[in-house]
Amino acid sequence: MSGRREEALPDCFAGLGAGSPRPRQKRGGMFCSVEDAFDNKTLDFASLGAPGPGTPSGGPRRAPGPAAAAPPPGAAAPGELPDGCPQSDRLLIKGGKIVNDDQSFYADIYVEDGLIKQIGENLVVPGGIKTIDAYSQIVMPGGIDVHTRLQMPVMGMTSADDFYQGTKAALAGGTTMIIDHVCPDAGTSLLAAYEQWRGSADSQACCDYSLHIDVPRWHESLKEELEALVKDKGVNSFLVFMAYKDKLQCTDAQMYEIFCIIRDLGAIAQVHAENGDIIDEEQKRLLELGITGPEGHVLSRPEEVEAEAVYRAITIAKQANCPLYITKIMSRGAADVLAQAKRKGTVVYGEPITASLGTDGSHYWSKNWAKAAAFVTSPPISPDPTTPDHLTSLLSCGDLQVAGSAHCTFTTAQKAVGKDNFTLIPEGTNGIEERMSIIWEKCVVSGKMDENHFVAVTSTNAAKIFNCYPRKGRVAVGADADLVLWNPKATKIISAKTHNLNVEYNIFEGTECHGVPTVVISQGRVVLEDGNLFVTQGSGRFIPRKTFPDFVYKRIKARNRLAEVHGVPRGLYDGPVHDVLTSAKAMAPTPASRIVPCAGKAQAPPVRNLHQSGFSLSGSQADDHIARRTAQKIIAPPGGRSNITSLS
C-alpha cells in the first residue's frame, strides 16, 4: 500500500496554500481538553524540512537536478491532481467546532502524514502548509459506512457502482471509510473470494476500506477458513443468511454451530434476518395469482417474516453466547424486537440503512415500473409511512446503534431482467452518498438527536463494534486524518441529475437536506472542497481489524465465566423403568446429526441407553421373531430341586 503514497511536494510548491489567516475569534465555551492535547507538541522543523535557521522558507535546499526543476507550464506538479488542485500532507484547520461522540469543543487541528498531530489553540506549526478556514462549521470524524456491496455479482451481472464510483460517491457525502461485503460465488472458497475482492478494491477504491465475509453455505472446512481469515487476513465479521432458500439460507442448527465458531474466534456474527421458507411459499403463491411486478416483492415479504427472523437469530445467538449484529433493519416490528432484547441485556446491535430511514415503500406501487423496481431490496422498504420516523426515534435513543447504506445499485436495464418476474429483479438501492445528509436531516434537524450522537451513529459506534477505534471514528491526536467539515446551515436537494452514481434513479429524489459536507479530508488529503471532488483511484487502503473488540466482548467474556453448567450430584437410579417401544423417530439424535446437510462430517457412534432392555416380564418380546425349539420338561435340574419360595 505504501507504494501508492504521493511524493512530497517539491521546494517550489512547499509554500502553496500558506497565508496569514485572520485572527481567530473564540466562539463560545471554554476550551475542552482532549487526550494528549496539552502534551509537548514541539516539532523538529529541521527533520520535517520546514524553515529553520539558514533555511529558505521554501524548505531545505536540494542538489540541483531534474527533481528540483519547476514543471513546464500546464503540467501537473508532483503531489498535485490533474485538475490543478494542490494537495498537501500538512493541513491546519482553524476555528472549527470539533465534535466527537462524547464531547464538543473549539480548537485548531494540525494534520501531517495522514495523521492528526496536534489539537489545541495557538499551535506551533511549520511553514508552507495549507490552512482551511472552519469558522462556523463542525469538524467531525469521517463517516464509516458499515454496509456496502460494490461490484456485487448477481446472475452474471455486476452492480452498477464499482469500487471506484462507489467510494467516490462516499467521499462526496462525507464518508471516508467503507466496509464492503464479500459474497463468494458457488464453488468459490471464502479465502479465494476475499483475495478477489481485495484485488478489485486495491486497484479502484478512493478511500480506506475493510471487508465483511458472507458465509453462503456450510461445509466441513468452514472452521479452518474462518480461522485463516481472522488470523491472517484482518477480517473479524461474518454474515449468514436466513433467507434465499436453496441458495444461501442456513438452518437454525447451522447458524448455532457457526455462531459458536465465531464466538471462539472473537469475531462478530452478522445476520440477514428474514424467514426464507415463508418467503419462498409466498413468492410461488403470488406468481400463480399473476402478480409479477415490483409490488410482489414487498407482498411476499411481510414485516412479520423479518421480525420473526430477528427474534430467532437473537435467540440462537444468546444460546451460543455470541455477539450479534443484525443488518438492514427495515420494519417497525424487527426494530422493536431488537430494542426489547437489547434492553434485557442481550449483546445485539441493529443497523437501519439510509433507505429505511429516509423513504418508504409506497413507491412499489408506482405506475412507472422502472421507478418501482429501483426500490427493490431485501428486506423490503416498509410501505408503512410511519416507519422512517419510528426507526429514527430508535436510532436517536440508542436502541439502534449504527446506520449503514447497504448501497448496491443496478441500472434500469439490469433491473429489467425481472420485468416479468419480480423474484428475478436484482436487489439493491443507493444510499452511500446520501447517508450522512439524510440522517442529519431526519434526526438532527428534527431535534431527535444532537451532533454528538450523530457522530456516534455515523462513525464512532461502527469503529468500536468492528474494532478500528480510535484510529477511525474520533478526532484525536494520533488518529487517522479522516475528517469532515460540516456546514449545518447549507442545504442541498438530492437528485439523480447531480449524484455521483451510475444509475438513472435516486430513491431519495427531491429530498431537501439541511446540513452538507463542505470539505472532506481522507488520509490527510483534501478530496472535496467547494463542491469539487479530487479523488485518486486506487489510493484507498485496506484496514485490517483485530478480534475480540472490547466494546463488544467485555460482556461476552463475563457471561462465559458465569455460564458454566454443573450437574447435580446424585446416586444412580435403580427403580423401575417403564417399557417403551424404540423406533427411529423416538431415538435421541447423536451430536453430529444436528446438521443434516453436512455430508462428510464424521458421525459419532451410537451410545447404548442402559435404561432400555430387550427383556420384559410380559407381553411381546424383542426376540419374538426368532424361531424357538420345542420346550422340554426337566425332571431333575442340575443342582437339585429348590425349596426357595420367598426372597424375604
Residue, then its C-alpha position, 0 to 999 in steps of 0.5 A: m500500500s505504501g507504494r501508492r503514497e504521493e511524493a512530497l511536494p517539491d521546494c517550489f510548491a512547499g509554500l502553496g496554500a500558506g497565508s496569514p489567516r485572520p485572527r481567530q475569534k473564540r466562539g463560545g465555551m471554554f476550551c475542552s481538553v482532549e487526550d494528549a492535547f496539552d502534551n509537548k507538541t514541539l516539532d523538529f522543523a529541521s527533520l520535517g524540512a520546514p524553515g529553520p535557521g539558514t533555511p529558505s522558507g521554501g524548505p531545505r535546499r536540494a542538489p540541483g537536478p531534474a527533481a528540483a526543476a519547476p514543471p513546464p507550464g500546464a503540467a501537473a506538479p508532483g503531489e498535485l491532481p490533474d485538475g490543478c488542485p494542490q494537495s498537501d500532507r500538512l493541513l491546519i484547520k482553524g476555528g472549527k467546532i470539533v465534535n466527537d461522540d462524547q464531547s464538543f469543543y473549539a480548537d485548531i487541528y494540525v494534520e501531517d502524514g495522514l495523521i492528526k498531530q496536534i489539537g489545541e489553540n495557538l499551535v506551533v506549526p511549520g511553514g508552507i502548509k495549507t490552512i482551511d478556514a472552519y469558522s462556523q462549521i463542525v469538524m467531525p470524524g469521517g463517516i464509516d459506512v458499515h454496509t456496502r456491496l460494490q461490484m456485487p455479482v448477481m446472475g452474471m451481472t455486476s452492480a452498477d457502482d464499482f469500487y471506484q464510483g462507489t467510494k467516490a460517491a462516499l467521499a462526496g457525502g462525507t464518508t471516508m471509510i467503507i466496509d464492503h461485503v464479500c459474497p463468494d460465488a458457488g464453488t468459490s472458497l471464502l479465502a479465494a473470494y476475499e483475495q478477489w475482492r481485495g484485488s478489485a478494491d486495491s486497484q479502484a477504491c478512493c478511500d480506506y476500506s475493510l471487508h465483511i465475509d458472507v458465509p453462503r453455505w456450510h461445509e466441513s472446512l468452514k472452521e479452518e477458513l474462518e480461522a485463516l481469515v481472522k488470523d491472517k487476513g484482518v477480517n473479524s465479521f461474518l454474515v449468514f443468511m436466513a433467507y434465499k432458500d436453496k441458495l444461501q439460507c442456513t438452518d437454525a442448527q447451522m447458524y448455532e454451530i457457526f455462531c459458536i465458531i465465531r464466538d471462539l474466534g472473537a469475531i462478530a456474527q452478522v445476520h440477514a434476518e428474514n424467514g426464507d421458507i415463508i418467503d419462498e411459499e409466498q413468492k410461488r403463491l403470488l406468481e400463480l395469482g399473476i402478480t409479477g411486478p415490483e409490488g410482489h416483492v414487498l407482498s411476499r415479504p411481510e414485516e412479520v417474516e423479518a421480525e420473526a427472523v430477528y427474534r430467532a437469530i437473537t435467540i440462537a445467538k444468546q444460546a451460543n453466547c455470541p455477539l450479534y449484529i443484525t443488518k438492514i433493519m427495515s420494519r417497525g416490528a424487527a426494530d422493536v424486537l431488537a430494542q426489547a432484547k437489547r434492553k434485557g441485556t442481550v449483546v445485539y446491535g441493529e443497523p437501519i440503512t439510509a433507505s429505511l430511514g429516509t423513504d418508504g415503500s409506497h413507491y412499489w406501487s408506482k405506475n412507472w415500473a422502472k421507478a418501482a423496481a429501483f426500490v427493490t431490496s431485501p428486506p423490503i422498504s416498509p410501505d408503512p409511512t410511519t416507519p422512517d420516523h419510528l426507526t429514527s426515534l430508535l436510532s436517536c435513543g440508542d436502541l439502534q446503534v449504527a446506520g449503514s447504506a447497504h448501497c448496491t445499485f443496478t441500472t434500469a436495464q439490469k433491473a429489467v431482467g425481472k420485468d416479468n418476474f419480480t423474484l428475478i429483479p436484482e436487489g439493491t438501492n443507493g444510499i452511500e452518498e446520501r447517508m450522512s445528509i439524510i440522517w442529519e436531516k431526519c434526526v438532527v434537524s428534527g431535534k431527535m438527536d444532537e451532533n454528538h450522537f450523530v457522530a456516534v451513529t455515523s462513525t464512532n459506534a461502527a469503529k468500536i463494534f468492528n474494532c478500528y477505534p480510535r484510529k477511525g471514528r474520533v478526532a484525536v491526536g494520533a488518529d487517522a486524518d479522516l475528517v469532515l467539515w460540516n456546514p449545518k446551515a447549507t442545504k442541498i436537494i438530492s437528485a439523480k441529475t447531480h449524484n455521483l452514481n451510475v444509475e438513472y434513479n435516486i430513491f431519495e429524489g427531491t429530498e431537501c437536506h439541511g446540513v452538507p459536507t463542505v470539505v472532506i479530508s481522507q488520509g490527510r488529503v483534501v478530496l472535496e472542497d467547494g463542491n469539487l471532488f479530487v479523488t485518486q483511484g486506487s489510493g484507498r487502503f485496506i484496514p485490517r481489524k483485530t478480534f475480540p473488540d472490547f466494546v463488544y466482548k467485555r460482556i461476552k467474556a463475563r457471561n462465559r465465566l458465569a455460564e458454566v453448567h454443573g450437574v447435580p450430584r446424585g446416586l444412580y437410579d435403580g427403580p423401575v423403568h417403564d417399557v417403551l417401544t424404540s423406533a427411529k423417530a423416538m431415538a435421541p439424535t447423536p451430536a453430529s446429526r444436528i446438521v443434516p446437510c453436512a455430508g462428510k462430517a464424521q458421525a459419532p457412534p451410537v451410545r447404548n441407553l442402559h435404561q432400555s432392555g430387550f427383556s420384559l416380564s410380559g407381553s411381546q418380546a424383542d426376540d419374538h421373531i426368532a424361531r424357538r425349539t420345542a420346550q422340554k420338561i426337566i425332571a431333575p435340574p442340575g443342582g437339585r430341586s429348590n425349596i426357595t419360595s420367598l426372597s424375604 
